[in-house]
Amino acid sequence: MLGGIGLFVSTLALVLMRGPVVGPTLGLLGQYFPGYSVTTLGSVIGLFYGFISGFAVAWLFAALRNAIVFIYLVVIYRSWQLRQILDCW
């Protein structure tokens, strides 16, 4: 949600400033997000793309974190099992 709202608000802020050149740097996002431009309609399109991009990045981060925690717990459990087996000998 934050990615979409952030892109929406920043695009609208640039549109409302109305300079001679409106947002050349932010306009480069049109290379990655088809249909996006620094306009009022582009802010709505940016809201959608920002939401989707933020969701994808957050999902990948959570999946990677969960995989690392899972591997860490498996290693701890296996070392505990090995210690239990060796103590019995």
Summary of the structure (lengths in Angstrom):
residues: 89
radius of gyration: 23.4
end to end distance: 56.5
largest distance: 81.4
contacts: 216
relative contact order: 0.13
helix: 82%
strand: 0%
